Amino acid sequence: MSNKFAFAISVIILIIIVFTAFSLINIGAQIANLNSSFSSQVSAISSLQKELSSVKAEMSKIVLTTSTITLTVGGEATDWISAVYESVKDSVVMVTVRTRYGTSVGSGFVYDDKGHIVTNNHVVGDGIRFTVSFLDGTVLSATLVGQDPDTDLAVLKVDPKDIQLKPLRLGNSSNLKIGEQIIAVGNPFELTGSVTLGIVSQKGRLLPTERGYLIPGIIQIDAAINPGNSGGPLLNMRGEVVGVTTAIESMTGEFAGIGYAISSNIVARVVPVLIEKGVYRHSYLGITGIEINSAIAEALNINVKQGFLVVTVAPDSPAANAGIRGGNKTINVFGQRIVAGGDVIIAINGIPVKGLDDILTYLVEKTSPGDMIYLKIIRDGIVMDVPVTIGERP
């Protein structure tokens, strides 16, 4: 009996040992699996850390690159203004004009090494004595060589022996882009050598003159100009004169964000003639009218969106002698009364015409009295070319 009991106890103990062994093996396997999983997670975390480090490095490069670009652009912006000013400051002058009624001040710039100074006609006005002051303190007497009220340009002359002159270069104002940066240099309120920065707001504006004619090709700018700036140079980033500051748009007489400059292309055309002859003979057609748009064109039943509708033709004018027709009836276009029936000019010597500025600019820059031009017109729905011999503006 005791032997059977001992055997049973032994069997039970053996079973417990086997079960415990299997349990330990199973637990070891689970621990191994956990270790493997933990190792995988550690490996994944390590990979993520490496990827994050790589991303941070790339971001640092981007930030550094962006910062470098920003600093470079800012530096260039400051550098070109200073560089241009330093190159032109000795060529920009203050023009003092003495009249029977008092003294006025404007600006100007050295045009050539012969002593010619370009300024505005309204600066010299009816002056009887002129002096030109340079930034270095040199003050010279000047004589009036020529003036043209219809472009508001005038030329003075100083003795080139009295100072080393540094003429400014004329640029091509046709190459100006809307939004392009420019600077104006002059003497606002007699503050000598002042420079202001702005952009080209628009081109091809028309500016009325004291004689009632229009200056074409006017450059609209937002660089601050004030009384005393008139006649000073408008300069591009290369230091070239692209215009002559001449007027502001203001209800108070103070700068309100809109300034005007005569284009350098007109300066290049008019100034040499003023130097040689003292006056400039302007081309003349003898027409008035309005610019058309798609609404007016539709009312006129013509297949164009832009052009110049002739309203009146002056008697015995070049346009009248060529047979150009003015309006003869009135129509209503969206509440606007339009004198219709006249010719619509769509090109001049093959150059498309969008409005009056295109016609006047072409006449000033490309023609002289006595020249023949061809106007492409639409008359009664028919396109034709009409030869016109240009006259001289009365």
One Martini backbone bead per residue (centre of mass of N, CA, C, O) as a GRO file, in nm:
protein
  394
    1MET     BB    1   0.060   0.061  -0.022
    2SER     BB    2   0.300   0.247   0.009
    3ASN     BB    3   0.403   0.198  -0.282
    4LYS     BB    4   0.158   0.321  -0.435
    5PHE     BB    5   0.168   0.601  -0.311
    6ALA     BB    6   0.455   0.672  -0.399
    7PHE     BB    7   0.398   0.643  -0.705
    8ALA     BB    8   0.177   0.857  -0.724
    9ILE     BB    9   0.347   1.089  -0.629
   10SER     BB   10   0.558   1.071  -0.855
   11VAL     BB   11   0.366   1.118  -1.092
   12ILE     BB   12   0.266   1.392  -1.006
   13ILE     BB   13   0.541   1.530  -0.997
   14LEU     BB   14   0.609   1.478  -1.297
   15ILE     BB   15   0.376   1.632  -1.416
   16ILE     BB   16   0.447   1.901  -1.288
   17ILE     BB   17   0.724   1.926  -1.419
   18VAL     BB   18   0.632   1.914  -1.715
   19PHE     BB   19   0.437   2.152  -1.704
   20THR     BB   20   0.647   2.353  -1.607
   21ALA     BB   21   0.834   2.324  -1.849
   22PHE     BB   22   0.629   2.409  -2.068
   23SER     BB   23   0.572   2.685  -1.945
   24LEU     BB   24   0.859   2.791  -1.961
   25ILE     BB   25   0.885   2.762  -2.265
   26ASN     BB   26   0.648   2.949  -2.339
   27ILE     BB   27   0.753   3.198  -2.191
   28GLY     BB   28   1.018   3.216  -2.350
   29ALA     BB   29   0.886   3.259  -2.622
   30GLN     BB   30   0.735   3.516  -2.548
   31ILE     BB   31   0.985   3.671  -2.469
   32ALA     BB   32   1.117   3.651  -2.746
   33ASN     BB   33   0.893   3.795  -2.897
   34LEU     BB   34   0.909   4.055  -2.736
   35ASN     BB   35   1.203   4.113  -2.808
   36SER     BB   36   1.157   4.126  -3.112
   37SER     BB   37   0.944   4.351  -3.109
   38PHE     BB   38   1.117   4.557  -2.959
   39SER     BB   39   1.340   4.565  -3.171
   40SER     BB   40   1.161   4.665  -3.398
   41GLN     BB   41   1.070   4.926  -3.262
   42VAL     BB   42   1.352   5.039  -3.222
   43SER     BB   43   1.422   5.038  -3.522
   44ALA     BB   44   1.190   5.227  -3.612
   45ILE     BB   45   1.265   5.463  -3.432
   46SER     BB   46   1.546   5.500  -3.553
   47SER     BB   47   1.449   5.562  -3.840
   48LEU     BB   48   1.279   5.807  -3.769
   49GLN     BB   49   1.510   5.971  -3.651
   50LYS     BB   50   1.669   5.984  -3.915
   51GLU     BB   51   1.450   6.121  -4.083
   52LEU     BB   52   1.421   6.372  -3.904
   53SER     BB   53   1.711   6.463  -3.935
   54SER     BB   54   1.697   6.500  -4.241
   55VAL     BB   55   1.467   6.708  -4.247
   56LYS     BB   56   1.605   6.919  -4.069
   57ALA     BB   57   1.842   6.964  -4.261
   58GLU     BB   58   1.675   7.062  -4.503
   59MET     BB   59   1.536   7.297  -4.357
   60SER     BB   60   1.796   7.447  -4.295
   61LYS     BB   61   1.873   7.494  -4.586
   62ILE     BB   62   1.625   7.655  -4.669
   63VAL     BB   63   1.650   7.883  -4.464
   64LEU     BB   64   1.932   7.972  -4.551
   65THR     BB   65   1.864   8.031  -4.846
   66THR     BB   66   1.640   8.239  -4.797
   67SER     BB   67   1.809   8.437  -4.636
   68THR     BB   68   2.017   8.491  -4.854
   69ILE     BB   69   1.825   8.604  -5.069
   70THR     BB   70   1.705   8.835  -4.909
   71LEU     BB   71   1.972   8.980  -4.853
   72THR     BB   72   2.058   9.019  -5.146
   73VAL     BB   73   1.820   9.182  -5.250
   74GLY     BB   74   1.838   9.410  -5.044
   75GLY     BB   75   2.123   9.495  -5.122
   76GLU     BB   76   2.069   9.565  -5.420
   77ALA     BB   77   1.856   9.782  -5.380
   78THR     BB   78   2.047   9.973  -5.231
   79ASP     BB   79   2.289   9.980  -5.428
   80TRP     BB   80   2.159  10.104  -5.689
   81ILE     BB   81   2.073  10.372  -5.575
   82SER     BB   82   2.348  10.468  -5.476
   83ALA     BB   83   2.501  10.431  -5.743
   84VAL     BB   84   2.334  10.619  -5.916
   85TYR     BB   85   2.357  10.872  -5.748
   86GLU     BB   86   2.669  10.894  -5.756
   87SER     BB   87   2.673  10.915  -6.082
   88VAL     BB   88   2.458  11.190  -6.093
   89LYS     BB   89   2.491  11.428  -5.882
   90ASP     BB   90   2.690  11.614  -6.072
   91SER     BB   91   2.438  11.644  -6.307
   92VAL     BB   92   2.251  11.781  -6.106
   93VAL     BB   93   2.046  12.078  -6.102
   94MET     BB   94   1.988  12.412  -6.011
   95VAL     BB   95   1.726  12.631  -6.115
   96THR     BB   96   1.744  12.983  -6.138
   97VAL     BB   97   1.474  13.223  -6.170
   98ARG     BB   98   1.447  13.551  -6.300
   99THR     BB   99   1.198  13.791  -6.273
  100ARG     BB  100   0.980  14.060  -6.248
  101TYR     BB  101   0.836  13.894  -5.984
  102GLY     BB  102   1.094  13.702  -5.920
  103THR     BB  103   1.169  13.374  -5.780
  104SER     BB  104   1.264  13.050  -5.912
  105VAL     BB  105   1.269  12.680  -5.879
  106GLY     BB  106   1.456  12.407  -6.024
  107SER     BB  107   1.550  12.155  -6.251
  108GLY     BB  108   1.834  11.960  -6.392
  109PHE     BB  109   2.057  11.847  -6.668
  110VAL     BB  110   2.326  11.715  -6.819
  111TYR     BB  111   2.359  11.662  -7.170
  112ASP     BB  112   2.651  11.785  -7.234
  113ASP     BB  113   2.992  11.904  -7.293
  114LYS     BB  114   2.878  12.207  -7.393
  115GLY     BB  115   2.652  12.303  -7.154
  116HIS     BB  116   2.382  12.158  -7.167
  117ILE     BB  117   2.054  12.211  -7.018
  118VAL     BB  118   1.787  12.029  -6.895
  119THR     BB  119   1.440  12.134  -6.881
  120ASN     BB  120   1.164  12.314  -6.816
  121ASN     BB  121   0.961  12.549  -6.946
  122HIS     BB  122   0.812  12.631  -6.672
  123VAL     BB  123   1.077  12.717  -6.533
  124VAL     BB  124   1.175  12.954  -6.723
  125GLY     BB  125   0.971  13.099  -6.881
  126ASP     BB  126   1.007  13.461  -6.825
  127GLY     BB  127   1.298  13.482  -6.797
  128ILE     BB  128   1.603  13.703  -6.746
  129ARG     BB  129   1.756  13.505  -6.537
  130PHE     BB  130   2.023  13.251  -6.506
  131THR     BB  131   2.101  12.977  -6.280
  132VAL     BB  132   2.351  12.719  -6.201
  133SER     BB  133   2.358  12.454  -5.956
  134PHE     BB  134   2.584  12.261  -5.794
  135LEU     BB  135   2.662  12.035  -5.546
  136ASP     BB  136   2.963  12.168  -5.501
  137GLY     BB  137   2.874  12.501  -5.533
  138THR     BB  138   2.851  12.569  -5.817
  139VAL     BB  139   2.788  12.886  -5.992
  140LEU     BB  140   2.612  12.959  -6.303
  141SER     BB  141   2.560  13.114  -6.577
  142ALA     BB  142   2.276  13.134  -6.806
  143THR     BB  143   2.136  13.048  -7.121
  144LEU     BB  144   1.879  13.062  -7.353
  145VAL     BB  145   1.830  12.844  -7.628
  146GLY     BB  146   1.548  12.675  -7.577
  147GLN     BB  147   1.180  12.627  -7.637
  148ASP     BB  148   0.883  12.401  -7.557
  149PRO     BB  149   0.553  12.408  -7.467
  150ASP     BB  150   0.444  12.123  -7.605
  151THR     BB  151   0.678  11.958  -7.404
  152ASP     BB  152   0.814  12.110  -7.165
  153LEU     BB  153   1.093  12.215  -7.295
  154ALA     BB  154   1.440  12.309  -7.213
  155VAL     BB  155   1.747  12.508  -7.287
  156LEU     BB  156   2.055  12.551  -7.141
  157LYS     BB  157   2.374  12.748  -7.096
  158VAL     BB  158   2.707  12.682  -7.015
  159ASP     BB  159   3.035  12.712  -6.941
  160PRO     BB  160   3.258  12.446  -6.983
  161LYS     BB  161   3.520  12.587  -6.850
  162ASP     BB  162   3.403  12.609  -6.540
  163ILE     BB  163   3.346  12.286  -6.568
  164GLN     BB  164   3.318  11.948  -6.513
  165LEU     BB  165   3.129  11.763  -6.719
  166LYS     BB  166   2.845  11.513  -6.672
  167PRO     BB  167   2.679  11.347  -6.876
  168LEU     BB  168   2.381  11.202  -6.941
  169ARG     BB  169   2.210  10.921  -7.022
  170LEU     BB  170   1.995  10.806  -7.262
  171GLY     BB  171   1.714  10.626  -7.272
  172ASN     BB  172   1.455  10.387  -7.346
  173SER     BB  173   1.122  10.434  -7.277
  174SER     BB  174   0.997  10.183  -7.428
  175ASN     BB  175   1.139   9.969  -7.214
  176LEU     BB  176   0.951  10.017  -7.006
  177LYS     BB  177   0.799   9.880  -6.715
  178ILE     BB  178   0.552   9.789  -6.534
  179GLY     BB  179   0.699   9.825  -6.207
  180GLU     BB  180   0.947   9.965  -6.248
  181GLN     BB  181   1.223  10.093  -6.115
  182ILE     BB  182   1.276  10.433  -5.993
  183ILE     BB  183   1.438  10.761  -5.998
  184ALA     BB  184   1.437  11.085  -5.843
  185VAL     BB  185   1.618  11.392  -5.916
  186GLY     BB  186   1.637  11.692  -5.702
  187ASN     BB  187   1.477  12.023  -5.569
  188PRO     BB  188   1.277  12.016  -5.334
  189PHE     BB  189   1.237  12.301  -5.177
  190GLU     BB  190   1.560  12.337  -5.218
  191LEU     BB  191   1.654  12.032  -5.182
  192THR     BB  192   1.939  11.925  -5.257
  193GLY     BB  193   1.983  11.615  -5.398
  194SER     BB  194   1.719  11.460  -5.416
  195VAL     BB  195   1.588  11.124  -5.352
  196THR     BB  196   1.347  10.904  -5.514
  197LEU     BB  197   1.133  10.618  -5.492
  198GLY     BB  198   0.986  10.403  -5.756
  199ILE     BB  199   0.737  10.346  -6.007
  200VAL     BB  200   0.588  10.238  -6.291
  201SER     BB  201   0.248  10.283  -6.334
  202GLN     BB  202   0.246  10.417  -6.633
  203LYS     BB  203   0.180  10.457  -6.982
  204GLY     BB  204   0.058  10.687  -7.215
  205ARG     BB  205   0.001  10.961  -7.126
  206LEU     BB  206  -0.184  11.274  -7.108
  207LEU     BB  207  -0.062  11.622  -7.120
  208PRO     BB  208  -0.148  11.929  -7.069
  209THR     BB  209  -0.098  12.248  -7.193
  210GLU     BB  210  -0.096  12.594  -7.211
  211ARG     BB  211  -0.204  12.562  -7.530
  212GLY     BB  212  -0.393  12.278  -7.531
  213TYR     BB  213  -0.212  12.060  -7.572
  214LEU     BB  214  -0.062  11.728  -7.598
  215ILE     BB  215   0.140  11.516  -7.417
  216PRO     BB  216   0.290  11.236  -7.502
  217GLY     BB  217   0.417  10.954  -7.334
  218ILE     BB  218   0.356  10.961  -7.043
  219ILE     BB  219   0.496  10.905  -6.721
  220GLN     BB  220   0.381  10.721  -6.454
  221ILE     BB  221   0.442  10.792  -6.103
  222ASP     BB  222   0.529  10.734  -5.733
  223ALA     BB  223   0.743  10.922  -5.700
  224ALA     BB  224   0.837  11.177  -5.514
  225ILE     BB  225   0.710  11.499  -5.616
  226ASN     BB  226   0.790  11.853  -5.617
  227PRO     BB  227   0.848  12.157  -5.584
  228GLY     BB  228   1.162  12.159  -5.781
  229ASN     BB  229   1.166  11.890  -5.966
  230SER     BB  230   1.139  12.027  -6.217
  231GLY     BB  231   1.360  11.890  -6.474
  232GLY     BB  232   1.438  11.633  -6.365
  233PRO     BB  233   1.556  11.316  -6.346
  234LEU     BB  234   1.464  10.998  -6.470
  235LEU     BB  235   1.576  10.676  -6.345
  236ASN     BB  236   1.722  10.389  -6.388
  237MET     BB  237   1.920  10.115  -6.290
  238ARG     BB  238   2.152  10.231  -6.509
  239GLY     BB  239   2.141  10.560  -6.511
  240GLU     BB  240   1.918  10.638  -6.707
  241VAL     BB  241   1.737  10.858  -6.890
  242VAL     BB  242   1.362  10.828  -6.906
  243GLY     BB  243   1.302  11.124  -6.783
  244VAL     BB  244   1.104  11.430  -6.707
  245THR     BB  245   1.006  11.594  -6.453
  246THR     BB  246   0.675  11.793  -6.446
  247ALA     BB  247   0.428  11.662  -6.266
  248ILE     BB  248   0.120  11.664  -6.072
  249GLU     BB  249  -0.149  11.498  -5.901
  250SER     BB  250  -0.351  11.756  -5.745
  251MET     BB  251  -0.565  11.933  -5.503
  252THR     BB  252  -0.317  12.089  -5.316
  253GLY     BB  253   0.000  12.076  -5.438
  254GLU     BB  254   0.059  11.800  -5.329
  255PHE     BB  255   0.169  11.497  -5.304
  256ALA     BB  256  -0.048  11.191  -5.417
  257GLY     BB  257   0.108  10.950  -5.602
  258ILE     BB  258   0.113  11.138  -5.877
  259GLY     BB  259   0.333  11.138  -6.151
  260TYR     BB  260   0.518  11.315  -6.419
  261ALA     BB  261   0.692  11.224  -6.732
  262ILE     BB  262   0.897  11.284  -6.982
  263SER     BB  263   1.008  11.119  -7.232
  264SER     BB  264   1.315  11.034  -7.368
  265ASN     BB  265   1.223  11.019  -7.666
  266ILE     BB  266   1.136  11.316  -7.677
  267VAL     BB  267   1.401  11.439  -7.591
  268ALA     BB  268   1.569  11.319  -7.832
  269ARG     BB  269   1.398  11.484  -8.045
  270VAL     BB  270   1.390  11.792  -7.933
  271VAL     BB  271   1.662  11.899  -7.814
  272PRO     BB  272   1.847  11.916  -8.069
  273VAL     BB  273   1.665  12.134  -8.200
  274LEU     BB  274   1.688  12.349  -7.979
  275ILE     BB  275   1.995  12.380  -8.007
  276GLU     BB  276   1.990  12.460  -8.316
  277LYS     BB  277   1.695  12.653  -8.332
  278GLY     BB  278   1.507  12.700  -8.048
  279VAL     BB  279   1.282  12.531  -8.200
  280TYR     BB  280   0.971  12.337  -8.249
  281ARG     BB  281   0.820  12.155  -8.508
  282HIS     BB  282   0.498  12.042  -8.524
  283SER     BB  283   0.296  11.806  -8.596
  284TYR     BB  284  -0.016  11.805  -8.809
  285LEU     BB  285  -0.373  11.726  -8.860
  286GLY     BB  286  -0.671  11.822  -8.738
  287ILE     BB  287  -0.797  11.642  -8.492
  288THR     BB  288  -1.076  11.494  -8.324
  289GLY     BB  289  -1.166  11.262  -8.044
  290ILE     BB  290  -1.209  10.909  -7.965
  291GLU     BB  291  -1.189  10.633  -7.790
  292ILE     BB  292  -1.241  10.300  -7.845
  293ASN     BB  293  -1.455  10.024  -7.778
  294SER     BB  294  -1.651   9.752  -7.785
  295ALA     BB  295  -1.918   9.911  -7.750
  296ILE     BB  296  -1.872  10.122  -7.972
  297ALA     BB  297  -1.812   9.923  -8.201
  298GLU     BB  298  -2.089   9.789  -8.197
  299ALA     BB  299  -2.251  10.050  -8.259
  300LEU     BB  300  -2.073  10.086  -8.538
  301ASN     BB  301  -2.024   9.809  -8.679
  302ILE     BB  302  -1.727   9.706  -8.591
  303ASN     BB  303  -1.424   9.481  -8.602
  304VAL     BB  304  -1.325   9.635  -8.325
  305LYS     BB  305  -1.171   9.753  -8.000
  306GLN     BB  306  -0.969   9.966  -8.130
  307GLY     BB  307  -0.930  10.329  -8.155
  308PHE     BB  308  -1.002  10.636  -8.356
  309LEU     BB  309  -1.260  10.862  -8.341
  310VAL     BB  310  -1.366  11.093  -8.556
  311VAL     BB  311  -1.524  11.410  -8.498
  312THR     BB  312  -1.317  11.639  -8.596
  313VAL     BB  313  -1.227  11.874  -8.868
  314ALA     BB  314  -1.017  12.099  -8.963
  315PRO     BB  315  -1.003  12.350  -9.157
  316ASP     BB  316  -0.742  12.322  -9.381
  317SER     BB  317  -0.626  12.066  -9.298
  318PRO     BB  318  -0.457  11.783  -9.353
  319ALA     BB  319  -0.707  11.603  -9.309
  320ALA     BB  320  -0.899  11.757  -9.496
  321ASN     BB  321  -0.719  11.734  -9.758
  322ALA     BB  322  -0.741  11.401  -9.733
  323GLY     BB  323  -1.059  11.330  -9.642
  324ILE     BB  324  -1.122  11.331  -9.359
  325ARG     BB  325  -1.382  11.227  -9.137
  326GLY     BB  326  -1.639  11.328  -8.948
  327GLY     BB  327  -1.903  11.365  -8.765
  328ASN     BB  328  -2.299  11.334  -8.813
  329LYS     BB  329  -2.388  11.182  -8.540
  330THR     BB  330  -2.590  11.060  -8.265
  331ILE     BB  331  -2.516  10.834  -7.999
  332ASN     BB  332  -2.596  10.571  -7.758
  333VAL     BB  333  -2.361  10.449  -7.495
  334PHE     BB  334  -2.437  10.383  -7.195
  335GLY     BB  335  -2.517  10.709  -7.172
  336GLN     BB  336  -2.320  10.791  -7.405
  337ARG     BB  337  -2.243  11.050  -7.612
  338ILE     BB  338  -2.189  10.992  -7.964
  339VAL     BB  339  -1.998  11.096  -8.234
  340ALA     BB  340  -2.078  10.978  -8.541
  341GLY     BB  341  -1.946  10.885  -8.883
  342GLY     BB  342  -1.655  10.869  -8.861
  343ASP     BB  343  -1.349  10.793  -8.877
  344VAL     BB  344  -1.137  10.501  -8.807
  345ILE     BB  345  -0.834  10.480  -8.653
  346ILE     BB  346  -0.592  10.185  -8.666
  347ALA     BB  347  -0.340  10.322  -8.827
  348ILE     BB  348   0.020  10.427  -8.858
  349ASN     BB  349   0.231  10.315  -9.070
  350GLY     BB  350   0.140  10.016  -8.942
  351ILE     BB  351   0.070  10.124  -8.659
  352PRO     BB  352  -0.111  10.063  -8.408
  353VAL     BB  353  -0.424  10.206  -8.285
  354LYS     BB  354  -0.573  10.283  -7.963
  355GLY     BB  355  -0.516  10.602  -7.963
  356LEU     BB  356  -0.409  10.922  -7.935
  357ASP     BB  357  -0.124  10.863  -7.824
  358ASP     BB  358  -0.021  10.707  -8.073
  359ILE     BB  359  -0.040  10.941  -8.271
  360LEU     BB  360   0.128  11.160  -8.121
  361THR     BB  361   0.386  10.995  -8.077
  362TYR     BB  362   0.448  10.948  -8.373
  363LEU     BB  363   0.464  11.243  -8.460
  364VAL     BB  364   0.697  11.327  -8.267
  365GLU     BB  365   0.912  11.079  -8.317
  366LYS     BB  366   0.870  11.034  -8.665
  367THR     BB  367   0.796  11.339  -8.751
  368SER     BB  368   0.750  11.605  -8.997
  369PRO     BB  369   0.684  11.863  -9.157
  370GLY     BB  370   0.590  11.723  -9.489
  371ASP     BB  371   0.524  11.453  -9.434
  372MET     BB  372   0.420  11.124  -9.524
  373ILE     BB  373   0.127  10.942  -9.441
  374TYR     BB  374  -0.060  10.644  -9.330
  375LEU     BB  375  -0.403  10.590  -9.285
  376LYS     BB  376  -0.586  10.351  -9.121
  377ILE     BB  377  -0.931  10.300  -9.206
  378ILE     BB  378  -1.279  10.317  -9.115
  379ARG     BB  379  -1.542  10.325  -9.376
  380ASP     BB  380  -1.834  10.197  -9.393
  381GLY     BB  381  -1.675   9.908  -9.329
  382ILE     BB  382  -1.410  10.007  -9.475
  383VAL     BB  383  -1.081   9.939  -9.548
  384MET     BB  384  -0.827  10.205  -9.558
  385ASP     BB  385  -0.579  10.407  -9.723
  386VAL     BB  386  -0.454  10.736  -9.621
  387PRO     BB  387  -0.298  11.003  -9.746
  388VAL     BB  388  -0.082  11.234  -9.548
  389THR     BB  389   0.017  11.567  -9.521
  390ILE     BB  390   0.199  11.716  -9.298
  391GLY     BB  391   0.179  11.971  -9.076
  392GLU     BB  392   0.188  12.266  -8.883
  393ARG     BB  393   0.152  12.375  -8.583
  394PRO     BB  394  -0.020  12.663  -8.468
   0.00000   0.00000   0.00000
